[in-house]
Structure formats: C-alpha cells, structure tokens
C-alpha cells in the first residue's frame, strides 16, 4: 500500500482497514509462533501498513500551525 493510497481514503475507511490489519497481524503472529507461517515478509508489510495509516490519521487530527 502506497502513502498516496492511504491519503486518498476517508477516516472511516482508514479505521476500518486498521481494524482489519490488526486482526491480520494477530493471526500472523500465531502462525509464526506455531511454525505455520509461510510468507514471513507479510508480517513486515502489515506492520508498515499499520504505521502508515496511523501516521496519516495523526496528521489529519493534528492542528495545522
């Protein structure tokens, strides 16, 4: 997911996607702990996507100077 894609979405869409990614990272952690995780790079992708969304949401809620 690119930053431009994140900025194009509304706050509601971003919070919904944040919930989805949160569930996905939870499941990926369980798979990694059980040794069932095949695509290990997906953990990194999801973590970075979560960080991107949180950054954009924070920028939107921060007052402009």
Phi, psi and omega in degrees: 000130180270158179296324178298323177295321181293317182293335182282345183269158178280168179299320180296317178296321181291320179292324176295317180292326177296319176297316180298315180292327176297317177295321181294317180294326176299312180294322179295323178297319178296317179298320180294320180294327180272356181078020183257359184281121181267316183260088185290336180288343180295328179299314180295319179298315182293318179299319180289324176296319177299316180296320178299314181296315180296324178295313181294318178297321178295320179296323182289326184270349178280136179290141179284141180265000000 
